[in-house]
Amino acid sequence: MRRLTLMLFQLFLSIFAIYAVLYDVPNEYLFVPLCCLVAMFFLGRHPSASSESSQERILADT
């Protein structure tokens, strides 16, 4: 996946988590926002999500 796609998906997850908290989606234990935040964390840790690894790859090719 491209970096932009991962960032857009993280944005979608954050908007959905905020919506679930504000508009009281039937989740007594706030399970849905918690899952969204955990998924955002793991997407941020994906190798193609960070710009540093792409910079290292460019430097290694030269």
Buried (B, 14 or more C-beta within 10 A) or exposed (E): EEBEEBEEBBEEBBEBBEEBBEEEEEEEEEEBBEBBEEBBEEBEEEEEBBEEEEEEEEEEEE
